[in-house]
């Protein structure tokens, strides 16, 4: 139970919403974890690219962090148009 509370209190999108709101939404199952993951991946990709890392190297770096995702999956995440 304690690990679940720690997961809820960790706010990976703190620049968008405050911790209390994130915790409330997460506790009610209103956070789409896949969308949050994709947002974080896009943000990290953008940061790597701003540091002059090539796109393919940035994607490979993200694959190390998310080994369950294939190269093409990460490529689609970082290049998909946002609605």
C-alpha positions, 0 to 999 in steps of 0.5 A: 500500500505504501508503494502505491501512495509513493507512486501517486505522490510522484508527479511527473508532470509537475510543470503542468499541474500541482502535486495535490491535483495530480494525486487526486486525479491519480487516486481516482484513476483519471490519469492516463499513464501512457499519455503521461509517459509519451509526454515525458518521452517527447520532452526528453527528446526535445531536450536531447535535440536542443543539446545537438544530439542527433535524432537517432541517438536521442531515440536510442537513448530513450530506448535505454530508458524505456527498453520495452519500447521499440525504436519505431514506437519511440519515433512515432511518439516523438513525431506524432502530431499533438491534438 
